[in-house]
Amino acid sequence: MNRKHYPVTVQQASRESPTLARLAALAEESSRRLQAVLPLLPAGMRSTVQAGPVEGDSWCILVANTAAAAKLRQLLPALMAHLRTHGWPTQTIRLKVRPSGRTW
């Protein structure tokens, strides 16, 4: 059986696959959540965070180091309240520190 392979964009692939479409929607939602909370973070900390996975009413923020994670932990109640006022029913925000030496 000969199959021809041809390049497709992520958008085209997600339209053809319900599973991929769901993953793309979750990634977009996570990015929008991060954009909503970035103004609440100290300016120097904004470059140390990245949007992580969304699972139901839980969201994960990826953090570059433990110092940023410690400061972010103090801000979690305000971040969750802000997300709720913008229509995201967020009960928990998990923080995941990036292992040293790895890039995103």
MDAnalysis code that builds the backbone (N, CA, C; Angstrom):
import MDAnalysis as mda
import numpy as np

u = mda.Universe.empty(312, n_residues=104, atom_resindex=np.repeat(np.arange(104), 3), trajectory=True)
u.add_TopologyAttr("name", ["N", "CA", "C"] * 104)
u.add_TopologyAttr("resid", np.arange(1, 105))
u.add_TopologyAttr("resname", ["MET", "ASN", "ARG", "LYS", "HIS", "TYR", "PRO", "VAL", "THR", "VAL", "GLN", "GLN", "ALA", "SER", "ARG", "GLU", "SER", "PRO", "THR", "LEU", "ALA", "ARG", "LEU", "ALA", "ALA", "LEU", "ALA", "GLU", "GLU", "SER", "SER", "ARG", "ARG", "LEU", "GLN", "ALA", "VAL", "LEU", "PRO", "LEU", "LEU", "PRO", "ALA", "GLY", "MET", "ARG", "SER", "THR", "VAL", "GLN", "ALA", "GLY", "PRO", "VAL", "GLU", "GLY", "ASP", "SER", "TRP", "CYS", "ILE", "LEU", "VAL", "ALA", "ASN", "THR", "ALA", "ALA", "ALA", "ALA", "LYS", "LEU", "ARG", "GLN", "LEU", "LEU", "PRO", "ALA", "LEU", "MET", "ALA", "HIS", "LEU", "ARG", "THR", "HIS", "GLY", "TRP", "PRO", "THR", "GLN", "THR", "ILE", "ARG", "LEU", "LYS", "VAL", "ARG", "PRO", "SER", "GLY", "ARG", "THR", "TRP"])
u.atoms.positions = np.array([
    [0.840, -1.176, 0.000],
    [0.000, 0.000, 0.000],
    [0.888, 1.243, 0.000],
    [0.684, 2.073, -0.984],
    [1.442, 3.325, -1.084],
    [0.620, 4.466, -0.515],
    [1.212, 5.124, 0.456],
    [0.552, 6.312, 1.019],
    [1.378, 7.517, 0.647],
    [0.708, 8.535, 0.227],
    [1.411, 9.781, -0.079],
    [1.336, 10.669, 1.154],
    [2.464, 11.166, 1.544],
    [2.529, 12.064, 2.695],
    [2.617, 13.493, 2.180],
    [1.837, 14.337, 2.752],
    [1.857, 15.731, 2.361],
    [1.772, 16.572, 3.634],
    [2.441, 17.708, 3.625],
    [2.437, 18.549, 4.826],
    [1.081, 19.220, 5.029],
    [0.699, 19.327, 6.277],
    [-0.520, 20.049, 6.640],
    [-0.193, 20.951, 7.819],
    [-0.945, 22.009, 7.957],
    [-0.753, 22.899, 9.099],
    [-1.414, 22.275, 10.325],
    [-1.061, 22.779, 11.490],
    [-1.682, 22.301, 12.727],
    [-3.178, 22.566, 12.691],
    [-3.572, 23.695, 12.153],
    [-5.001, 24.019, 12.069],
    [-5.738, 23.016, 11.190],
    [-5.151, 22.639, 10.058],
    [-5.787, 21.655, 9.190],
    [-5.888, 20.303, 9.879],
    [-4.823, 19.901, 10.536],
    [-4.825, 18.606, 11.226],
    [-5.844, 18.592, 12.353],
    [-5.960, 19.695, 13.079],
    [-6.902, 19.723, 14.199],
    [-8.351, 19.704, 13.714],
    [-8.602, 20.247, 12.533],
    [-9.966, 20.190, 11.996],
    [-10.344, 18.757, 11.612],
    [-9.360, 17.957, 11.251],
    [-9.617, 16.594, 10.805],
    [-9.596, 15.567, 11.936],
    [-9.120, 15.962, 13.111],
    [-9.019, 15.035, 14.228],
    [-9.667, 15.639, 15.472],
    [-10.752, 15.051, 15.974],
    [-11.410, 15.588, 17.163],
    [-10.481, 15.637, 18.384],
    [-9.619, 14.640, 18.523],
    [-8.703, 14.615, 19.664],
    [-7.712, 15.760, 19.575],
    [-7.136, 15.948, 18.413],
    [-6.192, 17.035, 18.222],
    [-6.886, 18.393, 18.356],
    [-8.117, 18.480, 17.889],
    [-8.873, 19.728, 18.022],
    [-9.084, 20.075, 19.494],
    [-9.387, 19.077, 20.313],
    [-9.574, 19.303, 21.755],
    [-8.271, 19.761, 22.409],
    [-7.156, 19.120, 22.047],
    [-5.856, 19.525, 22.589],
    [-5.499, 20.951, 22.180],
    [-5.773, 21.301, 20.939],
    [-5.490, 22.653, 20.464],
    [-6.346, 23.672, 21.222],
    [-7.603, 23.328, 21.479],
    [-8.492, 24.233, 22.226],
    [-8.002, 24.415, 23.659],
    [-7.539, 23.335, 24.291],
    [-7.012, 23.442, 25.659],
    [-5.736, 24.282, 25.696],
    [-4.874, 24.125, 24.706],
    [-3.653, 24.925, 24.651],
    [-3.980, 26.405, 24.473],
    [-4.954, 26.687, 23.640],
    [-5.379, 28.079, 23.430],
    [-5.983, 28.662, 24.709],
    [-6.801, 27.884, 25.396],
    [-7.394, 28.341, 26.651],
    [-6.313, 28.627, 27.691],
    [-5.328, 27.758, 27.780],
    [-4.242, 27.953, 28.728],
    [-3.472, 29.233, 28.415],
    [-3.222, 29.483, 27.149],
    [-2.527, 30.708, 26.744],
    [-3.340, 31.951, 27.094],
    [-4.652, 31.876, 26.890],
    [-5.517, 33.016, 27.239],
    [-5.523, 33.253, 28.744],
    [-5.520, 32.180, 29.535],
    [-5.457, 32.333, 30.995],
    [-4.165, 33.033, 31.394],
    [-3.059, 32.614, 30.799],
    [-1.780, 33.234, 31.135],
    [-1.795, 34.721, 30.772],
    [-2.314, 35.046, 29.605],
    [-2.387, 36.449, 29.205],
    [-3.250, 37.258, 30.172],
    [-4.283, 36.638, 30.732],
    [-5.165, 37.328, 31.678],
    [-4.469, 37.631, 32.996],
    [-3.583, 36.725, 33.448],
    [-2.946, 36.925, 34.754],
    [-1.602, 37.621, 34.681],
    [-0.984, 37.713, 33.521],
    [0.331, 38.342, 33.419],
    [0.377, 39.748, 34.006],
    [-0.638, 40.588, 33.798],
    [-0.574, 41.926, 34.387],
    [-0.537, 41.917, 35.924],
    [-0.952, 40.829, 36.547],
    [-0.938, 40.745, 38.008],
    [0.435, 40.349, 38.551],
    [1.321, 39.878, 37.684],
    [2.641, 39.431, 38.108],
    [3.629, 40.590, 38.079],
    [4.617, 40.569, 38.981],
    [5.681, 41.570, 38.893],
    [6.352, 41.498, 37.528],
    [6.729, 42.638, 36.992],
    [7.279, 42.701, 35.631],
    [8.462, 41.758, 35.441],
    [9.331, 41.661, 36.422],
    [10.500, 40.805, 36.294],
    [10.190, 39.327, 36.298],
    [9.015, 38.963, 36.749],
    [8.643, 37.551, 36.840],
    [7.926, 37.053, 35.581],
    [7.427, 37.954, 34.793],
    [6.599, 37.562, 33.640],
    [7.334, 36.660, 32.657],
    [8.616, 36.850, 32.500],
    [9.366, 36.031, 31.542],
    [9.713, 34.656, 32.107],
    [9.449, 34.426, 33.387],
    [9.805, 33.139, 34.001],
    [8.649, 32.156, 34.024],
    [7.490, 32.555, 33.509],
    [6.328, 31.668, 33.544],
    [5.858, 31.330, 32.138],
    [5.219, 30.175, 32.046],
    [4.671, 29.707, 30.772],
    [3.370, 28.975, 31.070],
    [2.436, 29.041, 30.146],
    [1.152, 28.352, 30.309],
    [1.351, 26.851, 30.259],
    [0.724, 26.157, 31.200],
    [0.769, 24.707, 31.244],
    [-0.602, 24.131, 30.940],
    [-0.786, 22.849, 31.206],
    [-2.043, 22.187, 30.849],
    [-3.240, 22.625, 31.708],
    [-4.405, 22.548, 31.097],
    [-5.679, 22.773, 31.778],
    [-6.357, 21.423, 31.911],
    [-6.806, 21.112, 33.125],
    [-7.526, 19.862, 33.365],
    [-8.745, 20.179, 34.204],
    [-9.887, 20.339, 33.558],
    [-11.114, 20.680, 34.277],
    [-10.994, 22.050, 34.905],
    [-11.153, 22.108, 36.238],
    [-11.056, 23.394, 36.935],
    [-9.673, 23.615, 37.541],
    [-8.689, 22.875, 37.049],
    [-7.306, 23.004, 37.511],
    [-6.436, 23.469, 36.345],
    [-5.491, 24.344, 36.655],
    [-4.588, 24.863, 35.634],
    [-3.171, 24.779, 36.170],
    [-2.223, 24.535, 35.317],
    [-0.824, 24.430, 35.704],
    [-0.042, 25.579, 35.070],
    [0.811, 26.203, 35.878],
    [1.725, 27.219, 35.375],
    [3.128, 26.643, 35.478],
    [3.874, 26.704, 34.387],
    [5.249, 26.243, 34.360],
    [6.141, 27.413, 34.757],
    [7.046, 27.167, 35.722],
    [7.872, 28.229, 36.291],
    [9.342, 27.886, 36.088],
    [10.158, 28.889, 35.805],
    [11.563, 28.674, 35.474],
    [12.417, 28.246, 36.656],
    [12.083, 28.692, 37.878],
    [12.936, 28.369, 39.020],
    [12.130, 28.387, 40.320],
    [12.744, 27.884, 41.366],
    [12.047, 27.767, 42.648],
    [11.775, 29.125, 43.290],
    [12.655, 30.102, 43.064],
    [12.429, 31.432, 43.634],
    [11.166, 32.062, 43.043],
    [10.993, 31.943, 41.740],
    [9.796, 32.474, 41.088],
    [8.557, 31.707, 41.549],
    [8.691, 30.403, 41.735],
    [7.564, 29.598, 42.204],
    [7.145, 30.015, 43.604],
    [8.117, 30.312, 44.478],
    [7.793, 30.733, 45.850],
    [7.018, 32.047, 45.841],
    [7.442, 32.995, 45.030],
    [6.731, 34.279, 44.934],
    [5.355, 34.065, 44.318],
    [5.281, 33.239, 43.303],
    [4.014, 32.978, 42.626],
    [3.007, 32.318, 43.562],
    [3.485, 31.455, 44.446],
    [2.601, 30.806, 45.423],
    [1.853, 31.833, 46.260],
    [2.507, 32.938, 46.593],
    [1.876, 33.996, 47.365],
    [0.769, 34.689, 46.581],
    [0.877, 34.681, 45.277],
    [-0.086, 35.371, 44.418],
    [-1.246, 34.488, 43.958],
    [-1.186, 33.194, 44.251],
    [-2.195, 32.263, 43.726],
    [-3.636, 32.641, 44.071],
    [-3.954, 33.029, 45.312],
    [-5.356, 33.404, 45.581],
    [-5.843, 34.545, 44.685],
    [-5.016, 35.541, 44.471],
    [-5.411, 36.667, 43.608],
    [-5.546, 36.215, 42.155],
    [-4.654, 35.341, 41.713],
    [-4.727, 34.858, 40.331],
    [-6.001, 34.050, 40.103],
    [-6.333, 33.170, 41.058],
    [-7.554, 32.365, 40.911],
    [-8.796, 33.241, 40.918],
    [-8.836, 34.232, 41.799],
    [-9.985, 35.140, 41.842],
    [-10.107, 35.900, 40.528],
    [-8.983, 36.349, 39.993],
    [-8.992, 37.080, 38.726],
    [-9.514, 36.197, 37.589],
    [-9.059, 34.957, 37.544],
    [-9.524, 34.047, 36.498],
    [-11.024, 33.791, 36.617],
    [-11.506, 33.618, 37.847],
    [-12.948, 33.384, 38.038],
    [-13.763, 34.569, 37.558],
    [-13.295, 35.794, 37.808],
    [-14.046, 36.965, 37.359],
    [-14.044, 37.098, 35.835],
    [-13.107, 36.420, 35.181],
    [-13.051, 36.445, 33.719],
    [-13.668, 35.199, 33.087],
    [-14.402, 34.410, 33.882],
    [-15.161, 33.294, 33.327],
    [-14.487, 31.942, 33.323],
    [-13.315, 31.820, 33.937],
    [-12.654, 30.519, 34.019],
    [-12.840, 29.973, 35.432],
    [-13.631, 28.932, 35.591],
    [-13.877, 28.366, 36.935],
    [-12.647, 27.620, 37.446],
    [-11.723, 28.361, 38.011],
    [-10.443, 27.791, 38.446],
    [-10.467, 27.536, 39.947],
    [-10.386, 26.269, 40.330],
    [-10.345, 25.910, 41.750],
    [-8.912, 25.784, 42.249],
    [-8.013, 25.333, 41.380],
    [-6.612, 25.179, 41.781],
    [-5.691, 25.605, 40.651],
    [-4.551, 26.140, 41.048],
    [-3.466, 26.409, 40.115],
    [-2.261, 25.652, 40.653],
    [-1.749, 24.758, 39.831],
    [-0.554, 24.002, 40.199],
    [0.663, 24.684, 39.597],
    [1.771, 24.626, 40.293],
    [3.018, 25.181, 39.789],
    [3.986, 24.037, 39.524],
    [4.620, 24.065, 38.386],
    [5.614, 23.047, 38.052],
    [6.904, 23.774, 37.695],
    [7.949, 23.482, 38.469],
    [9.240, 24.112, 38.237],
    [9.994, 23.337, 37.173],
    [10.514, 24.045, 36.229],
    [11.288, 23.451, 35.139],
    [12.596, 22.909, 35.699],
    [12.963, 21.692, 35.369],
    [14.263, 21.178, 35.796],
    [15.389, 22.062, 35.269],
    [16.405, 22.310, 36.085],
    [17.492, 23.184, 35.669],
    [18.202, 22.609, 34.454],
    [18.626, 23.520, 33.582],
    [19.343, 23.092, 32.385],
    [18.448, 22.742, 31.210],
    [17.152, 22.723, 31.403],
    [16.238, 22.387, 30.298],
    [15.563, 23.639, 29.796],
    [15.284, 23.654, 28.527],
    [14.556, 24.763, 27.937],
    [13.157, 24.306, 27.589],
    [12.275, 25.271, 27.431],
    [10.888, 24.935, 27.082],
    [10.738, 24.831, 25.611],
])
